[in-house]
Amino acid sequence: MAPNLFSVVSPSTSSTIRISPSMWTRKKTKKTIQKSHVVYRITWIRANCEVLPSSYIGMTTTKLSRRLTCHLTSGATKSHLLEKHGITITTKCLEENTEMVDMCADVRRLPILQALYIKDIHPKLNVQAYDLQALPSMKRNKGSDIQPTETQSKEEQKSSTNERRPLTREAARILLK
């Protein structure tokens, strides 16, 4: 008899049915990559990153596999691999270097969890590209590009806002072609 197999003789027939213990266990849980509402960490341990691993902490309400495909097109992880290592990012590469850090079904708490992990771990790739003022108590630097500087004229300040401007004849011709 093979190891880990049990023989059961069926009363109606004289045949032996072999049942493995794995048939009795509950269905395996979903692979990590198929879970949603997770906080995840991508860690690069290659070449220069072996000594000081570069990591990125993200969160998603969709399946993690779908979110990882978004990293293939743009973002800090793609640019890091391309600039520092000269490697084009692949799905397999992302899946191998991604781990689930936490899960939370509450959509409102998920970004808070992500922020707490970022604050605790200090990943190198989680750098805020744009100045976002989340709390009124947070002061912006004087060099922030969001507030107009004193050296800008009123016209320059006005042109930087998202006001609608009339369509010019040249622009209309291009659109109608």
N, C-alpha and C positions, 0 to 999 in steps of 0.2 A: 504494500500500500504506500502511496506517495505521502511525504510529510505534509502536515497541515490540511489533510483531507480526511473526512469522516465518511465511513460507509454506512449506508442506510439500505436495508433490504425492504423493498416494497412488498406488502402482503398480497397484492393482486397479481403481481408478476414476480418471477424469480430473479429479476435483474437487480443489480446493485447500482444505486445512485450515489455519486460522489458529490459532497457538498463542501465547499471551502469556507473557512470562517469569514472571509471577506463578503460572502453573500449575506451573512447575518448582520453585518454592521450597517449602520445608517448610511444613507447616501452622503458622499463626501460633500463638504461645503464648497461653495463656489471658489474658483481660483481667485487669488487676490486681484488679479488684473480685471476681473469681471465685476468687481464690487463697485458700488457707488457711494456717495456721501463720505468720502475719505480724505484724510490728510496724508500726503505721500512725500517721500524724500527720494530724490535722484542723487546718487553719489558717484562721482567719477574717480576711479582709482587707476589712472594710467599715467605713464611717463612721469611728468613733473608733479602730478597730483597724488602720487603714491605717498610722499612724505606728508603733504598737507592736502588731504582730499577736498576737492571742490564739491559742494553739494547745493541743492536747490530744494526748497520745501514749497509744495503747492497743495491746493485743495481742489476738489471737484465734486459736483453734485451729479454729474453723469458717470457712466462707467469709466473706470480708470484707463482702460484700453483706448477709449475714444479721446480722452484728454491727452494721452501720450502721443497720439497721432497729430494732435495740434502742435506739440513740441517739435515735430519733424519739420514744420513749415517756418517757424520763427521762434524767437525768444532767447533767453539767456543761455539755456542749455545748448541750443544749436550753435549760437555764436561762440560760446566757450570752446566747444570741440573743434570748430572750424579754425578759429584764430590761434588757440594755444597748441593744438595737437595736429591740425591739418586733416582732421577726420570728418567725413560726412556722416551725420547721425542716421542711424537705422532703427527700425522698430525693435529688432532683436536686441540691439545694444541698449535701448531704453528699457526694455523689459527686464534684462539681466541686472541693470543697475538701479532699479526702482524697488522700493520697499514701502509697505503701508505702515504709517506711523500711528494713526488713530482713525476711529470711525465715529460719526455722530449723525444721527438721523435728523436732528434739528438743523434746518438750513440757516437759521439765524446765528447759531453757535459755531458753525463750521468755520467761517472766516476769523472768528475770535480765537478758536483753537489754533488755526494756522498762524496767526499773529503771535500767539504765546510760544509756539514751537520756534518760530523765527527769532523771537527775542531771546529764547533760552539757548538755542544752538548756534546762532550767528552764522548762517550759511553764506559762503562767498558769492554765490550767484543770485541771491535775493537782494538786488540793489534796486531801489526805487528810481525809475527812469524819469518820472515827472513829479513835481512837487504837488502833493495832495495834502490839503489841510483837513485832517480827520477830526481833530479836536480844537475848540476855540483857544485852549490854553497853549497850543503849540504855536510858537512864533516862527515866522518865515525869515530867511536870511535876506539881507538887503539886496543881494545879487540875484534874487529870484526873478525868473523871466515872466512870471505871471503878473506882477504888479508893474505898471508903467514907470519908467524912470523919469527923473526930473528933466533930463536932457532931451527927451523926446518932445517933439512939437505936438500940438493938438491934432494936426492932420495925421501924423504917424500913429498916434494913439487911436484915432478913429478908424484908420485903415486896418488896424490889427484886430478890431472887434468883428464879430460875425454878423454884420449887418448885410441886408440884401442890397445889391447895387443894380442899377438898370442894365439891361442887356445891350451891348454895343452892336453895331451893324456887322462888324467883322465876326464877332462871336456868333451872331445869329446865322450868318452865312455858313460858318463851319458846322453848326448844329444841323442845318437843313440839308447839307450835302448827303 
